[in-house]
Amino acid sequence: MVNTIRGLGDSNAQFRVYIGNRPAFKFAKSSDQYVPLLASELKEVGLACGNGWRKVFNVYAKLVFALAEQGPVASNVSQFDCWQAYRDKALLQADSDTALCFEPYQLALGRTNALHIIMGRTYAKSLHLSPDIVWLDNEFALDLASKLIVCPYFDYRQLSNSKIIRLVEIILQVNTDKHLPMRV
């Protein structure tokens, strides 16, 4: 049975990533809202739903961990020695300040202080985003006023380590320009 939840992680997250698909997985806690992952579920989703989901979680953890290396963010990231430990023990869990959103991004629904990242150019274009979005190149776009970034899909080839570094630089620009609270 495919779940009908709106996303995974912290429903009040300030770091929100939007994806155009969802895992066909029955989560222990189900609702129509955001479901914080249990520690074991991250691995279970990867096993049950395929390597693509494992890659999404890995790249998400690598991104948050790389961002934490650039300056102080939430204490929950700094307590881990590596991105793998952060992924397994904190990513998309209750009070993690991270969310993986299955609902399409809409400015009206966006949280005012949250950072919004849409993964995938094709998915972003299907959302008919604000004309204020500026494509920085063929893969990254930015709308500073909405604190919205479009980046490649969370996959090793599409969002490689060097592109993660580029995304971190863009996030830091948003943080500097708009004084975005970073509690990731």
SULMO-V745639 format. One record per residue. N is the residue number from 1. PHI is phi in degrees with one decimal (999 if undefined). Layout:
BEGIN
N | PHI
N | PHI
END
This chain:
BEGIN
1 | 999
2 | -78.9
3 | -76.7
4 | -116.0
5 | -67.8
6 | -84.4
7 | 175.2
8 | -112.5
9 | 107.6
10 | -87.7
11 | -64.2
12 | -103.1
13 | -59.8
14 | -92.1
15 | -118.3
16 | -117.8
17 | -112.7
18 | -106.8
19 | -129.7
20 | -84.4
21 | -135.9
22 | -142.2
23 | -73.7
24 | -85.5
25 | -145.7
26 | -94.5
27 | -79.6
28 | -58.0
29 | -102.7
30 | -125.6
31 | -162.7
32 | -93.5
33 | -109.5
34 | -96.2
35 | -108.1
36 | -67.7
37 | -70.7
38 | -82.5
39 | -51.9
40 | -79.8
41 | -69.2
42 | -57.9
43 | -68.0
44 | -62.4
45 | -62.1
46 | -60.2
47 | -69.6
48 | -78.5
49 | -110.5
50 | 108.3
51 | -61.7
52 | -59.9
53 | -71.7
54 | -61.4
55 | -64.6
56 | -58.2
57 | -64.8
58 | -62.5
59 | -65.6
60 | -59.3
61 | -64.0
62 | -62.1
63 | -62.8
64 | -62.7
65 | -65.3
66 | -64.3
67 | -64.5
68 | -64.2
69 | -70.0
70 | -87.4
71 | 164.4
72 | -67.3
73 | -128.6
74 | -64.9
75 | -65.0
76 | -68.3
77 | -85.3
78 | -66.9
79 | -80.1
80 | -106.5
81 | -82.1
82 | -150.9
83 | -65.2
84 | -65.4
85 | -66.0
86 | -60.6
87 | -56.9
88 | -72.7
89 | -114.0
90 | -142.6
91 | -55.4
92 | 60.5
93 | -100.0
94 | -56.3
95 | 59.4
96 | -82.5
97 | 64.3
98 | -124.4
99 | -143.6
100 | -112.2
101 | -96.6
102 | -93.8
103 | -80.1
104 | -64.4
105 | -64.8
106 | -140.0
107 | -54.7
108 | -62.4
109 | -89.0
110 | -67.5
111 | -76.2
112 | -57.1
113 | -94.0
114 | -80.1
115 | -94.5
116 | -114.6
117 | -122.1
118 | -101.2
119 | -94.1
120 | 103.6
121 | -61.7
122 | -61.7
123 | -62.5
124 | -59.8
125 | -65.4
126 | -69.8
127 | -85.9
128 | 51.6
129 | -69.2
130 | -54.4
131 | -67.5
132 | -76.1
133 | -71.7
134 | -114.0
135 | -79.9
136 | -76.1
137 | -164.1
138 | -74.3
139 | -121.1
140 | -118.9
141 | -136.3
142 | -146.5
143 | -127.1
144 | -59.1
145 | -61.7
146 | -94.3
147 | 55.1
148 | -117.6
149 | -127.9
150 | -108.3
151 | -140.2
152 | -61.4
153 | -58.6
154 | -74.9
155 | -143.1
156 | -56.4
157 | -77.9
158 | -77.4
159 | -117.5
160 | -67.9
161 | -57.8
162 | -66.8
163 | -75.5
164 | -62.1
165 | -61.9
166 | -62.6
167 | -63.5
168 | -59.2
169 | -60.9
170 | -66.4
171 | -60.9
172 | -64.1
173 | -64.3
174 | -62.0
175 | -62.5
176 | -68.8
177 | -71.0
178 | -118.2
179 | 51.8
180 | -66.9
181 | -67.6
182 | -110.4
183 | -115.6
184 | -64.6
END
